[in-house]
Amino acid sequence: MIKILGHRGGRHLWPENSLQGFRAAIALGVDIVEFDINLSSDGEMMVIHDLALERTTHGSGLVCEHTAAALASTPLRGTDEGVPTLDAVLDVFAPVATEVFIEIKTDALGRPYPGLERRILDNLARRGMTGRAAIVCFVPEVLEAARDVEPTIQVLAPVFRPTSQMYGGLEKMLDRLDLIPGCLVSVERSVLAVARDYCLERLGRERMCVGVNNEPDELAFWMTQAVRQVGSDRPDLALAARNRIAR
């Protein structure tokens, strides 16, 4: 069965990367929830996508300029909740079977946060969640660092046109990712528009993941293809498409 991933919890249904959204995604029945990690000024792992606060919160400035306590009291748009810590988010998922895909972001200069892989993996291990988690990053070296810490951890690399261009094209980028055994690959829509068949053939069902898609017709199409999972900001539409195919 193709797995459904709620991107940032399902950000077109609920406030993105919020405890409210994560609980709602679990209740909806998604298989996987994806969320993002950046660091506060005092080094706390905060679940927020952007480096800056303006788009998703009522605060301003960079995440790294604020303490964890200040971020926790900065309301997210659409809810009174503040920016959650990784600990708070994992506590929501610990009692249920939902998989968690944790995207490690980079700092304001595009550099990986030193040692963040181990800290995340330690938190997962304390809750017995390693077997249903994945580390996600655009930087292959971060995925390799995660594997150095925990060889069994699942890893995923998103593939967008700009990132593949940095490697000299899609084929060369996939060559790089092939060096990470079993690395899942989430292919974005613009890449699929020109290289769908190539990606399906090269990656196969075990590794091929469809990037964020919110269009009912396209979701219905992907439910008929040999892919591992489909991500969406509207996981309700993705689940409905899967249910129609199952009937």
Summary of the structure (lengths in Angstrom):
residues: 247
radius of gyration: 17.3
end to end distance: 12.8
largest distance: 51.0
contacts: 832
relative contact order: 0.14
helix: 42%
strand: 21%
